[in-house]
Amino acid sequence: MQIVTFNLTNCSQAELEKICRELAPQFAAVPGLISKVYLSDPANNIYGGVYTWQDRASYDAYTRTELFKLLGSRPIFSNVVLQCFDVLEEPTRVTRGLITQTTAA
């Protein structure tokens, strides 16, 4: 799992949502990315995402992509915190926390 949080600088939530809609298909095509949930706390100017990766290798490969580099270079994102976690699989499965990757029919 990867959790990213950041603040917006000189950018409205509406502008961020437009950027997210434009980039969503690129994220959907990233190999090994099972899901990405976009986060928003406008009252505290905190935004981000929660990524579920197939495995650590998929995450590591993503960090070497142009998409990852593009996001890191945007001046509208400040105070970026990127954390990557291993998952305690057994209790997470009990609480239905793991998403199984599916393919489109």
N, C-alpha and C positions, 0 to 999 in steps of 0.2 A: 504494500500500500504506500502511496505517496500522498502527502498533504502539502499543499502550497497555499500560503496566505500572503496578501500584499495590501497596500493602501493605494488609492488612486491619487495621482497628482495632475492637476489641470486637465481632468477628464471627468465627464459626468457618467452616471450609471447607464444612461441611455446610450452614450457613445461606447461604453464597455460592452453592453449587450449586443450592439451592432458588430463589434469586433469578434465577440464570442460566436455569434451566428455565422459569421464569415469563416472562422477557423474551425468550427465544429466538424465539417466534413473531413478536414485534414487530420484531426484527432481521431475520428472514427476509422481512418485508414492506417493508423499506426500499428504495426505488427506487435502483437502481444498485449495491447491495451484492451482489457475486457470492458471497462466502463470509466467514464469521467463524469463526476457530479460537480456542477458549478455552484459556488457558494457566494452568498451576498448578505452583508450586514451593513446597509447604507447608513444607519444611525451612528455607527462607529467607524465608518470608512474602512471596513475590512471585507476583502473579497478573496476568492481563491478557488481551489478545486481539490477534490478527492479522487485519486486515480486508483483503480484496481488493475494490477498487472498480472499477467499469466505467471511470470517468474521474475527473479532479479535480473536475469540476462536481458529480458525484454526492456525493463526499466533502464538498464545500463546502455543498451543500444539506443534508446530514445534520447538519452542525454548527449548523444553524439550527432543528432539530427539537426538540420537547418531549422525545423520548427522550434525545437528547444532553444537554439541560439537566438532565433528571432524574438521569442518571448522575453528572454533575458536582456535584450538590447532595447526594449521599449521604455522610453523615459516616463511614460504615464504610470509605470509600476514602481512604487518605492517600498522600502522596508520589506523586501521579499524574503520570506522564510520558506525553505524547501526542506521537508523531512521525508525520509523513506523508512518504512517499518517492515519487519517481518510480521507474519500473522500467526497467532496461536490457533492452528487450524481446528483442532478437535472442539474446543468450546465455541469457536466461531461458527462451526457447522451446526451445532445444537441450536444456536440462536439465529440461524438462517442468515448469517452475515456474509457468506461467500456467494458471489454471483457466478453462475456457471456460464461460460462463454458459449453462445449459440450462433448458428449461422442462419442467414436468411434463406427462406424456402424458395 
